């Protein structure tokens, strides 16, 4: 995918959600359901913590403006999710869910991680 | 099952000669008679006939009176041979085709050296022998029943082959078609019974006399224990086991076993490798099964420190201390100008990457992991053995210096050659590399701990939490992790202070599912005798292939702490399904589960704690709340320290 196309798609995605207002407001609870339904948990864990099969997604997930085009066009270790499979609204919900996951405790405060 | 005349008038050799003559005579039947017989209308028969009453009786009823043997059983001599080979255990599933040697081993041999370990599946028996070797460096012997027992064992043998693990497989086979019982025992006989494992054993034989057997057993042991190690198979004819020893005018003798010195790499090639390493600005050492013994680790530390070279351990064995500042992640190959790979199972994938994104799901996209011009050196004993069929040799990787030889045996010469080749002017630069490596190691450890903290309080429980709660419970013991933790993001390898050769023993080799619990029981058997504490993180899917091994552990009082990493699915496979559906632009079908159809182990959920309890284990679960882990682990560790196996069923995050 050429960079210009990627940016165009990103801009469109961002604009879509801005202009649609509350009718398409991202819903973290719905996002949690979609995250499970569409298999995100398989590689990234139920809390987006990542692991041996995929990188961490939360906390501080990729911004929606970047996430939508990434999911549509990734062709690497991450398989693509196209519109018929995962709608833009679903992605927004998933991103909201990931953004709602609180930061973990500092590992320095966990005795088992400081042995 | 063989039925033999207890006092035969003709010896076996004479009988076989007679059988050949009889066969020749029958071949002279007039053709016309055969033609007339063939012309008769034959009743139509179904494609699969039920076993006859006679066949069923032969397999399920008590054996008929065999009569009494006259003289010493041939299988007693077989035991005498085995006893010279210092084999401690014999994990096996009992069977009629080797009843002769089985009886000799437990009665004549006193069930010692080797001691019978009762197994419920040949896959368990071979897996136990596999794990046992990884701790002791010694092979075990396993008896396999005729065709079907060896068929059960095949995947486990393939794992051992890929993992370069020596095993002595002794099969039973009743070759005498004229005298063996019909029906089931004949189903269990074969003309070339070892053919099924020949592609993934180093050597096999089917001796036809006791002296032949003695030579073949010692030869098999010697071949198995010469690097590259591997499994060997000896098939024992039922008649040879059960008939009395006959002199044939020769006195039976047992050849002495003398270990073969492992092959060392060519001196000139070693010097060239040393020259490249000594002149490198950023040398990297990659090891998979380089350390065959604890001394292999010591040697690798010496080489790495002489060069201050980063070491990437691919974990086929515990090659290098995880706490050493030169222990590094695989990514360091990217900046290397010289890479030496030792006993790598896959050199290509060490220096190349691939992405599973081919068009229509076929093929991969490949790319180099290294910079252009990086020099590659290989030392591998696998250059000394070649087979064609199974593809465990992986993709071909061209290298600049290729040394056929055992890495551990070659290391002393390589270390000396490297020290001699380092110019005085280069010593300061090498010392600088040490400082950079120490800094990098500390940063990597901090990043790993940060990653482990993610999802720390999650339910299902994060694999990092499970692993570190376990470490907290056993850290003061002399511990061993008895299987590969790649299914749990390798947390033990990343976070536990692994410094001893037995702290981690690698995985299955061939990635054949079901190895984990079997190998862990074998390692725990060895560790029991050495006073060590064994822990295994076992996948739920892995456990269910041959869970009868749990009974074996309880039966033989093998202490083992097993944590079931219960992510309720065959996780690798469910990711494959998701990936394939995505590339085909389809929503994957989950059915009634949360995993793609065919990949979940849920609805109903398996109660692993009850499964284990039913077979004599202390067990608890399912544990879903991370706060319940520590108290459950305390109880489980106490049970294991008392000599019992203990299992915790832990509901976990996927990886």
Interface residues (C-beta under 8 A of the other chain):
Chain A: X36 X37 X38 X39 X41 X42 X43 X45 X46 X47 X49 X50 X51 X52 X53 X56 X75 X76 X77 X79 X80 X81 X82 X84 X85 X104 X105 X106 X107 X110 X112 X113 X114 X115
Chain B: X355 X356 X357 X446 X449 X450 X451 X452 X453 X454 X455 X456 X458 X460 X462 X463 X465 X468 X469 X471 X472 X475 X486 X487 X488 X489 X490 X495 X571 X574 X575 X578 X579 X581 X582 X583 X585 X586 X587 X588 X590 X594 X595 X596 X653 X654 X655
